[in-house]
Amino acid sequence: MLEKLGDGKKHLAKEAIFKMLKYFDRQIQLWGEKTQLSLQNKSIAIIGCGGLGSSLAIALGASGIGKIHLIDFDEISIHNIHRQIAFKVGDEGKFKAKILGKLIEDRCPYVKTEVHVKSFEEFAKEDVKVDLILDATDNLLVRASIDEYAKKFKIPWIYGSVEAFNGQVCFFEKSSFKTFKIKEKTPAGVAAPIVMHIASLQANLALRYLAGLSVKKDYLYYLYIDDNGELITQKFNMPF
């Protein structure tokens, strides 16, 4: 890549790469410079920019992934802010995807965001190529649509849901979301920590996959805090 540049531009390019590698120093200690640089060629889509989407975007937006598509048509409301960590008081009425995209790029100069203020159904009509889809919706019907789209274009996707003190995560590749009983459902109450916890698990699976590390696929993680305050994790193989 550097061979095609003149000496001046080559020096600037080397300096830029050096700064980038310093930015990601602790990750490079995990998997080396080659893997870190490879993340610059990866592209993901986060469907939903609310609770899960905010935490996912903040975690993955500073990881070195080259491009992140943010899909959400919703505006920020005051009741969102306590658990949707990308937003602050004063953001009410602004589009979630736009605020989140700016925050990501302000935190990390090595990621490009593309904001889509629209529904997933509208986004699915566009010819957008991504390596991975992350579900951050709170709608079973939309998740079923994500699964159909992902299967059609052979794109893996990571499901995440959260409610009260429990949550679920699954890396879908071959199994189908149709395993779940799909119907309209109003989400129950939720607090910020469980949202961040589930998003963290989704983000870890995503980053391992994009970095070429092993990931347990088609495997459902169900996490909840029981009445005694103990964190319980159950695991289930998903049928194909």
Sequence and secondary structure as in RCSB ss.txt:
>XXXX:A:sequence
MLEKLGDGKKHLAKEAIFKMLKYFDRQIQLWGEKTQLSLQNKSIAIIGCGGLGSSLAIALGASGIGKIHLIDFDE
ISIHNIHRQIAFKVGDEGKFKAKILGKLIEDRCPYVKTEVHVKSFEEFAKEDVKVDLILDATDNLLVRASIDEYA
KKFKIPWIYGSVEAFNGQVCFFEKSSFKTFKIKEKTPAGVAAPIVMHIASLQANLALRYLAGLSVKKDYLYYLYI
DDNGELITQKFNMPF
>XXXX:A:secstr
 GGGS HHHHHHHHHHHHHHHHHTHHHHHHHHHHHHHHGGG EEEEE  SHHHHHHHHHHHTTT SEEEEE   B
  GGGTTT TT  TT TTSBHHHHHHHHHHHH TT EEEEE S HHHHTTS    SEEEE  S HHHHHHHHHHH
HHHT  EEEEEEEBTEEEEEEESSS GGGS         B HHHHHHHHHHHHHHHHHHHTT     SEEEEEEE
 TTS EEEEEEE   
